[in-house]
Every structure is written in C-alpha cells, then in structure tokens.
Amino acid sequence: MVEAEKIKELLCEEKHQIKMYDLVADETRKFLSQTTAEDFSIQRIFQKKN
C-alpha cells in the first residue's frame, strides 16, 4: 500500500492515531537520514542559476 493510502486509511478512525503517528515519525526519520543541510542550501540554488 502506498504511504498516502495508508495515511488516508488511518485518518478514518480515531483508534488508528498511534499507528498514524508511528508512520509519520518513521517516514520523517527516513527522510532526515537521507538528507543533509546541503540539500537545502540557498546558496546552492543561486549558484545553479548563474
């Protein structure tokens, strides 16, 4: 199941709040582990335009 579909399913019932929290927390941790501050550098964006 796609993550967006999981979230939609979990939003339907209040009893799934903990599962939804865990899913969002896990996806956030995964994203943060795969990115660095360099990925969001403003200076890097302006350098590409020149």
N, C-alpha and C positions, 0 to 999 in steps of 0.2 A: 504494500500500500504506500502511496506517495505521502510524504510528510504533511502536505496541505490537506489531504483527505483525512489523515489521522487526526489532525487538529480539529477539522470540522466535526468529525465524529465525537471527539472528546468534549467539544463545546455544547453538544446537545443535552448532556445531563450533568448536573452538579456533582454527582458521585464520582465523576472522572477528573475532578480538579487536580488531584495529586498526580495522576498519570500525565495530564497535560503539562503540569509544571515540570515534571521529570523530562518529558520530551523536549520542551523548550530549553530547559537548562542543559541537556545533553547536546542539542544542536548548537547552542551558544558556545559551549566549551569546545566543540569540534571546530566551529568557525574561528574562534580565537586561537586555537592551537595551529591553525593553518595560515594565519595571517600575522603580519608584523606592522609596526608603525610605518615602515617604509611603504607598505601597500596603500597608505592613506596620506602620503606626503603631498602637501600643496605645492611645494617647490618642484616636485617631480612632474606634476600636471603642467605647470607653466613651462617647464623645460621642453616638454613634448611639443608644445605649440610653436616654439621658435625653430 
